[in-house]
């Protein structure tokens, strides 16, 4: 599996870029570049780009480490 696909897979599991970098043993900047690639080709998006945040639904397992979810009032 390529690093690009590994980053995409880990992000779909809900890991933040810092955790992906640690798990894959690469620099955080490399993870950021890979994520930017996936956003540009339409395979991923950002919470900011959606303009929605995490307020309208119950969280799924993949959202466990989402910084937006963690800052949400309980």
Secondary structure as GFF3:
##gff-version 3
##sequence-region A 1 74
A	DSSP	alpha_helix	3	12	.	.	.	ID=ss1
A	DSSP	alpha_helix	17	24	.	.	.	ID=ss2
A	DSSP	alpha_helix	28	40	.	.	.	ID=ss3
A	DSSP	alpha_helix	47	50	.	.	.	ID=ss4
A	DSSP	three_ten_helix	61	63	.	.	.	ID=ss5
A	DSSP	alpha_helix	67	70	.	.	.	ID=ss6
###
